[in-house]
Structure formats: C-alpha cells, structure tokens
Amino acid sequence: MSARPISQARDRDLPASLAALRRAAAAARETAARTGTAIVIVRDRKMVRVAGPALQPSRER
C-alpha cells in the first residue's frame, strides 16, 4: 500500500468513496433516530452501541 493521499489515487472512484461513506453514515443515523433503534460504531478502536439523543446530528465531522 502506498501512503499517497486519496485525492491522488489512480482509481477515479476512490476520492468520491469517502464522501459516499459519510453520506451513508448520516443516513444510517437518521434512520436509527427516526425508528428508535441503535447503531453500532467504532470509537477509539472499540465497538460502541449508540442510541437516543446521541444519534442527533453533530457538527464535529
């Protein structure tokens, strides 16, 4: 693997993949908040179950 930035990838789809993953994560959070279910994320290398008010959109991303 190389340490080149994603923006310099040879595959033209790769730079857009990060944005697609962020959109998918936002959609998963919205769906979970709307349906009252939890999601599982990785935070500090640990799997964490997130539910309720913690699913509200944050500005830190």
C-alpha positions as CSV (number, residue, x, y, z in Angstrom):
1,M,0.0,0.0,0.0
2,S,1.1,3.5,-0.7
3,A,0.9,6.5,1.6
4,R,-0.4,8.8,-1.2
5,P,-3.4,11.0,-0.4
6,I,-6.8,9.6,-1.6
7,S,-7.1,12.7,-3.9
8,Q,-4.1,11.3,-5.9
9,A,-5.5,7.8,-6.3
10,R,-5.3,6.2,-9.7
11,D,-8.8,4.9,-9.4
12,R,-11.2,7.8,-10.2
13,D,-13.9,6.4,-7.9
14,L,-11.7,6.3,-4.8
15,P,-11.8,10.0,-3.9
16,A,-15.6,10.0,-4.0
17,S,-15.8,6.9,-1.8
18,L,-15.1,8.9,1.4
19,A,-17.9,11.3,0.7
20,A,-20.2,8.3,-0.1
21,L,-19.3,6.7,3.2
22,R,-20.1,9.9,5.1
23,R,-23.5,10.2,3.4
24,A,-24.3,6.5,4.2
25,A,-23.3,7.1,7.9
26,A,-25.6,10.1,8.1
27,A,-28.4,8.2,6.5
28,A,-28.0,5.4,9.0
29,R,-28.0,7.8,11.9
30,E,-31.2,9.5,10.6
31,T,-32.9,6.1,10.1
32,A,-32.0,4.9,13.5
33,A,-33.1,8.1,15.2
34,R,-36.4,8.1,13.3
35,T,-37.1,4.4,14.1
36,G,-35.9,4.5,17.7
37,T,-33.1,1.9,17.1
38,A,-29.4,2.0,17.9
39,I,-26.4,1.8,15.7
40,V,-23.0,0.3,16.4
41,I,-19.9,2.4,15.6
42,V,-16.2,2.1,16.3
43,R,-14.9,4.7,18.6
44,D,-11.3,4.6,19.9
45,R,-10.9,1.2,18.4
46,K,-13.9,-0.2,20.4
47,M,-17.3,-1.1,19.2
48,V,-19.9,1.2,20.8
49,R,-23.7,1.0,20.7
50,V,-25.2,4.4,20.2
51,A,-28.9,5.2,20.8
52,G,-31.3,8.0,21.7
53,P,-30.1,11.7,21.9
54,A,-26.5,10.7,20.9
55,L,-27.8,10.0,17.4
56,Q,-28.7,13.6,16.8
57,P,-26.5,15.2,14.1
58,S,-23.3,16.7,15.3
59,R,-21.1,19.4,13.8
60,E,-17.8,17.8,14.6
61,R,-17.4,15.9,11.3
